[in-house]
Structures are given as structure tokens and as C-alpha cells.
Amino acid sequence: MKELIIKSPSFQHNSPIPKKYSCDGEGTNPPITIDGTPKEAKSLALVIDDPDAPNGTFDHWVVWNIPTSTTKIAENSVPGTEGLNSARQQGYMGPCPPSGTHRYFFKVYALDKELNLGAKTTKRDLEKAMQGHIIAKGELIGLYHR
């Protein structure tokens, strides 16, 4: 499988996410860049989750059908079709750990098709729909504590 290079101009891999992008700040999504999308890709998908949440992994953003021409996801933007986060809301939900430092995984997938999914789609639904269609993926990890 090919690798996508996922970066952010706002924080480095395995480094703190600025407060601005959390529940303690503006709560908008941080900008990220995507490099290495294969020519044969038909769409991109993005999942941001926190595996350190006390009740199991918390999904912060679920997005699919992002155009393959996308090399930058701008701050405070909606790059594709949004599904439900773990709070059962559409859209980005900033880091808000109850205690300690949590890891936030920004995962981008290049798919060989566009997905026909509804607005109530969860991360689990998206992962099921992507099975057998991921041709490249990449990951950026940010840290946050309050």
C-alpha cells in the first residue's frame, strides 16, 4: 500500500496541537496537508480519533468524498461529506481530554471509488465502506492536554 504524507503547518508529528483547535479555544479544525495521492485514487477520506479516551476511542471527525485534487485542508473548513463524531454530531470536534495528555490520530485514506454514504454515517460505517478500496493511507499524530 502506498503512503500518503500528512502534515500540518500548525503542529509537528507527535507534538502538541495548539489550544486554538481544541474545546479550550475556537474549536476549529487545524489545517493539514496531503501529499502523495495516487493518480488512480477517486476520493479521499479523513478520520480524526482519540484512542486514549476513557470510554474507548472517541471519533472527532469523519469525512469522505474529499476530492483527490485536495492537497490542503484549510483551517475551519469542510473538505467533503461529514458523518457523525462520537458526540453524534456532524462536523469537527476539537480535542477536549478530561485528564492527561491524549493522542489525536489524523488518518487520511486514498480510495479507488467515491462512497455513497448518508449523513448519519459513523466511523465504523465509513471503515466498513472503505474495506477493499484503500490504495494509500497516511497519518499524523497530535497531542493535547488541558
N, C-alpha and C positions, 0 to 999 in steps of 0.2 A: 504494500500500500504506500502511496506517495504521501509525503509530509507537507502540510501547509505551515508557513511561518506566521505565527500570530504574535503581535507586539502591541504595545500601547505607548503613545508619547507621554502619557501621564504617570506611568509606573513601570518598573522593570520586573522581569520574571522573578517570582519568589520574593517580592518586595512589597511594602505597604501600598495599598490603594489609598489615594487621597480622600480625606474626610468629605470633600465636596460630593463624591459619588455614593455616599452612604446615607443611612437614615439620620445621621447626625448633621448632614449637610443638605445640599439641594436634592439629593436622591436621584440624579440623572445618570444615565449610563455613561461610562467613560468611553473615550474614543479608542478604537482598536484598528490595527491594520492587518490585512490578509495578503500574503504573498505566496505564490506558487500554485494557484488554482489551475488544475489541468485543463487543457483545451477542450477535452471531451466532457467536462462537467456541464450539467444542465441547470443546477441550482446549488445554493449553499444553505446550511442550517447552522444555528448557533444555540448553544445551551450554556447557561452560567449556573453552576450549583455549588453548594457548600456541604461537603461530606462531614464536616465537624459539628453540624447542628445537633443539639441534644436529643432530638427525637428522630434521628436519621437524616439522610441527605435532604437539604432544603433547596428547591429549584427557584432561582432568582429571575431567570428569563429563558423563554423558549420561543425561538423564531425560526421560520423556514421560508422557502422560496425567495431567498435573498438572491438577487441577480449575480451571475458569475463574473460580471464586469466589476463587481464591488471589490475595491482594494482598501477602502477606508469606511469604517462605520463611524459616523460622526457622533460627537457628544450629544446627548439629548435628542436622539433620532430613532426612527422606526424603520429598519432596513428591509423588512419583509413582513410576512404574516405572523402575528403574535398569538401564542397559545397561553395556557394558564400556568402561572407560577404556583408555588406551594401554598400561597395565601388564597388560591382560587381566583386570582385577578389576572387580567391581561396586562402585559407590559413588564417593564424592568422594575425590580425591587432591589434597592441598594443594600449592601452589607449592613447587618444590624445584630451582631452576635451578643447573646446575653452575658457571656463572660469569656475571658481568654482571647487568644488570637485564633481566628478561623482562616482556612484556606478557601479561596474562591477560584474555581476552575472555569476558565473561558474556553469552551471547546467549539471549534468550527469544523464542519464536515462539508466536503465537496461530494455531491451526489450525481448519479448518472440520469436523474429524472427530476421533474418537479413533483411536488406532493400535493394531493388533493385532500386536505385535512380541514376540519371545522374549527371554529373559534374556541371551542371547549377542549381542544387538544392539550393533553398534558405531556410532560417529558417522556413518560412511559409510552404513550401513544406514538409520539414522534420517533422514539428509538425503534419501536416495532415497525413503523412505516419505512424507516431507513435501512432495515436489515437487507443485506444483499445489494444495496445501492451505493454504499460509501466507497468512493475511489481515492479519497485523500482526507486526511484529518490533521489538525494541529491544536495545540493547547498552550494557554498562558495561565499561570497561577499568580494571583494577587493575594495579599494578606491584609487582614483588618482586625483591629481590636479597639474597644471603646474605653 
